[in-house]
């Protein structure tokens, strides 16, 4: 193992430690009354739990890695240039954080939300950790190092045909309205795929594809913190990610199609 590999392994172990600590904080805060605020509309919410989770993660990262950059939802999420920032291929190591992915699920006490932390080197995702503190499921993946759920190696499902595929999608906040394109897309899947789910936490949805529980996932209007961790985990489990045009997905893209690779072409054809 060379020096760089050892350093990146240490970063991953620290990331796992930080998300577990944030998860413990969230579980404590869940016992208290929530103060909920709208960001863009009633489908785009934030709580003090999101903010405190992010503050904890930022504090730990800044203390241990003061030379690393951080992009996170609640601090940087109001900026319109988060994709633009990543198009500039920022140099060095960076952390892309979603302190609570699936805030609406969290507010409604649905156990499908997670802390998502992606590790990036020179603009390229190299590691990711996604942790659901309620189920205690911790997904991790490292470039060329495999993907794991609580230490068990992950592999995507073996479905070969879209008729066997359980898919998932989601609405971006501004697309939660009549005549949404997502409704039309789901309609195209009806009778073709096994079924479609709307789970409400993109980081976990990508991990579900990585673990073989879902066969595919598509979503428009995503931000880097929604996918930075999950994309590494899915790729290391043998999955495929592209943009809506079928090109290799990069963090500056805002549309994503993910699958076990075998059904990807069929899924793309239905979406088009």
C-alpha positions in Angstrom: 0.0 0.0 0.0 1.4 3.4 -1.0 1.2 6.6 1.0 -1.7 8.0 -0.9 -3.8 4.8 -0.5 -3.0 4.8 3.2 -4.1 8.4 3.5 -7.4 7.8 1.7 -8.1 4.7 3.8 -7.7 6.9 6.9 -10.0 9.5 5.4 -12.6 6.8 4.8 -12.3 5.5 8.4 -12.7 9.0 9.7 -15.8 9.6 7.5 -17.4 6.5 8.9 -16.6 7.7 12.4 -18.1 11.1 11.7 -21.4 9.8 10.2 -21.9 7.5 13.1 -21.4 10.4 15.5 -23.8 12.5 13.5 -26.3 9.6 13.5 -26.1 9.4 17.3 -26.8 13.1 17.5 -29.8 12.8 15.2 -31.2 9.9 17.2 -31.1 12.1 20.4 -32.6 15.1 18.6 -35.5 13.0 17.3 -36.8 12.8 20.9 -37.3 16.6 20.9 -39.9 18.8 19.2 -38.9 19.8 15.7 -38.8 23.4 14.3 -39.5 23.1 10.6 -38.8 25.7 7.9 -39.5 25.8 4.2 -36.7 26.5 1.8 -38.3 26.7 -1.7 -41.8 25.3 -1.0 -43.7 22.9 1.3 -41.8 20.0 -0.3 -38.4 21.4 0.4 -37.9 21.6 4.2 -35.1 22.0 6.7 -35.0 21.4 10.5 -32.5 22.3 13.2 -31.5 18.6 13.1 -30.2 19.1 9.5 -28.2 22.2 10.7 -26.8 20.6 13.8 -25.8 17.4 11.9 -24.0 19.6 9.4 -22.3 21.6 12.0 -20.9 18.5 13.7 -19.6 17.1 10.4 -18.0 20.4 9.4 -16.4 20.7 12.8 -14.8 17.2 12.7 -13.6 17.6 9.1 -12.2 21.1 9.6 -10.3 20.0 12.7 -8.8 16.8 11.2 -8.4 18.1 7.6 -8.1 21.9 7.5 -6.7 21.8 4.0 -9.8 20.0 2.5 -12.7 21.8 1.0 -16.3 21.1 2.0 -19.5 21.5 -0.1 -22.7 20.9 1.9 -26.4 21.3 1.5 -27.4 23.6 4.4 -24.4 25.9 4.2 -23.9 26.0 0.4 -27.2 24.7 -0.8 -28.7 28.2 -1.3 -26.1 28.9 -3.9 -27.1 28.4 -7.5 -23.5 27.6 -8.5 -22.9 24.3 -6.7 -22.8 22.4 -10.1 -20.7 25.2 -11.6 -18.2 24.9 -8.7 -17.7 21.3 -9.5 -17.4 22.0 -13.2 -14.2 23.9 -12.3 -12.7 20.6 -11.1 -11.6 21.9 -7.6 -8.2 20.6 -6.7 -7.2 18.6 -3.7 -9.4 16.6 -1.4 -13.0 17.6 -0.7 -16.1 16.5 1.2 -19.6 16.7 -0.1 -22.2 16.4 2.6 -25.9 15.9 3.0 -26.4 16.0 6.8 -30.0 14.6 6.5 -30.9 13.3 3.1 -34.7 12.6 3.2 -35.7 15.4 5.5 -39.4 14.9 4.8 -39.2 11.3 5.7 -37.4 12.3 8.9 -40.1 14.8 9.8 -42.8 12.2 9.2 -40.9 9.6 11.2 -40.3 7.3 8.3 -37.1 5.4 8.7 -35.7 6.1 5.2 -33.3 9.0 5.6 -29.5 9.1 5.9 -26.3 11.1 6.5 -24.4 11.1 3.2 -20.7 12.0 3.0 -18.8 11.8 -0.3 -15.0 12.1 -0.6 -13.6 13.7 -3.7 -10.1 14.1 -5.1 -9.4 16.7 -7.8 -13.2 16.7 -8.6 -13.4 12.9 -8.9 -15.4 10.9 -6.3 -13.2 8.4 -4.6 -15.2 7.3 -1.6 -18.6 7.5 0.0 -20.4 6.7 3.3 -24.2 6.6 3.6 -25.6 5.9 7.1 -29.2 5.3 8.2 -29.1 5.8 12.0 -32.5 4.3 12.6 -31.8 0.9 10.9 -28.1 1.1 11.7 -27.3 0.3 8.0 -24.0 1.8 7.0 -23.1 1.7 3.3 -19.5 2.4 2.3 -17.6 2.3 -0.9 -14.1 3.3 -2.0 -12.8 3.6 -5.6 -11.2 0.2 -6.6 -11.9 -1.0 -3.1 -15.4 -2.4 -3.3 -18.8 -1.5 -1.7 -20.1 -2.8 1.6 -23.1 -2.8 3.9 -22.0 -3.1 7.5 -18.9 -4.9 6.3 -20.7 -7.3 3.9 -19.6 -6.9 0.2 -22.3 -5.6 -2.1 -23.2 -6.6 -5.6 -26.0 -5.2 -7.8 -29.0 -7.4 -8.6 -29.0 -9.9 -11.5 -32.3 -8.9 -13.3 -31.7 -9.0 -17.0 -35.0 -7.6 -18.2 -37.0 -4.5 -17.3 -40.0 -6.6 -16.6 -38.1 -8.0 -13.6 -37.0 -4.6 -12.4 -38.1 -2.8 -9.3 -37.4 0.8 -9.9 -37.4 4.0 -7.9 -37.6 7.7 -8.7 -38.4 11.0 -7.0 -39.6 14.5 -7.4 -37.3 17.5 -7.1 -39.0 20.1 -4.9 -39.9 22.5 -7.7 -41.4 19.7 -9.8 -44.0 18.7 -7.2 -46.9 20.1 -9.2 -49.6 19.0 -11.7 -48.4 17.7 -15.0 -45.0 16.9 -13.6 -42.6 15.1 -16.0 -42.0 12.5 -13.3 -45.7 11.4 -13.5 -45.3 11.0 -17.2 -42.2 9.0 -16.8 -43.8 6.7 -14.2 -46.6 6.2 -16.7 -44.2 4.9 -19.3 -43.0 2.3 -16.8 -46.5 1.1 -16.0 -46.9 -2.5 -17.3 -43.3 -2.6 -18.4 -41.3 -2.7 -15.1 -42.3 -4.8 -12.1 -43.1 -1.6 -10.1 -41.9 1.9 -9.3 -41.2 3.3 -5.8 -40.8 6.9 -4.6 -38.6 6.5 -1.5 -37.5 10.1 -0.9 -33.8 9.8 -0.2 -31.5 9.6 -3.3 -28.4 8.6 -1.4 -30.2 5.6 0.1 -31.9 4.8 -3.2 -28.5 4.5 -4.9 -27.4 2.2 -2.1 -30.5 0.1 -2.6 -29.5 -0.4 -6.2 -26.0 -1.3 -5.1 -27.4 -3.9 -2.7 -29.7 -5.5 -5.3 -32.9 -4.4 -3.5 -33.7 -2.0 -6.3 -32.8 -2.6 -10.0 -32.7 1.0 -11.1 -33.2 4.6 -10.1 -33.7 7.8 -12.0 -34.1 11.4 -10.9 -33.8 14.9 -12.3 -32.8 18.0 -10.4 -30.3 16.4 -8.1 -27.5 18.2 -6.3 -23.9 16.9 -5.7 -24.7 16.2 -2.1 -27.5 13.9 -3.1 -25.3 11.5 -5.1 -21.6 12.0 -4.3 -21.4 9.2 -1.8 -24.0 6.8 -3.3 -22.5 6.9 -6.8 -19.2 5.5 -5.6 -21.0 2.8 -3.6 -23.1 1.8 -6.7 -20.2 1.8 -9.1 -18.1 -0.3 -6.8 -21.0 -2.8 -6.5 -21.1 -3.2 -10.3 -23.8 -0.6 -11.2 -23.9 1.9 -14.0 -24.7 5.6 -13.8 -25.3 8.0 -16.7 -26.9 11.3 -17.2 -30.3 11.6 -19.0 -28.5 11.5 -22.4 -26.7 8.3 -21.6 -23.3 9.9 -21.0 -21.1 8.9 -18.0 -22.5 10.7 -15.0 -20.3 13.3 -13.3 -21.0 15.4 -10.2 -21.8 18.5 -12.1 -24.8 16.8 -13.8 -28.2 17.3 -12.3 -30.0 14.3 -14.0 -29.1 10.7 -13.2 -30.1 7.3 -14.4 -28.7 4.4 -12.3 -29.1 0.7 -12.7 -27.6 -2.8 -12.3 -26.2 -2.2 -15.8 -28.1 -5.1 -17.4 -31.4 -3.2 -17.7 -29.9 0.2 -18.3 -30.5 0.4 -22.0 -34.2 -0.6 -21.6 -34.6 1.9 -18.8 -33.1 4.7 -20.9 -35.3 3.9 -23.8 -38.4 4.2 -21.6 -37.3 7.5 -20.2 -36.7 8.9 -23.6 
